[in-house]
Amino acid sequence: MSLPKGNFVTYEEYEEMKKSSEHLMEYIDGVVYMSPSPSPDHQRTSMKLSLVLGNLLE
């Protein structure tokens, strides 16, 4: 399903789009944006940061 270009959609339309798509999407002020997947480097860095912060909290 293609996303509308420059057209505002209702929240209900957005919910229907989410049901029929496997893509990550965000709804902001009536506009639907495709959310990019995080890169492997980003995921690795995020995991390392989580481990460090978790160890500090113990």
Secondary structure, DSSP 8 states (H G I E B T S, - for coil): ----SS----HHHHHHHHHT--S-EEEETTEEEE-----HHHHHHHHHHHHHHHHHH-
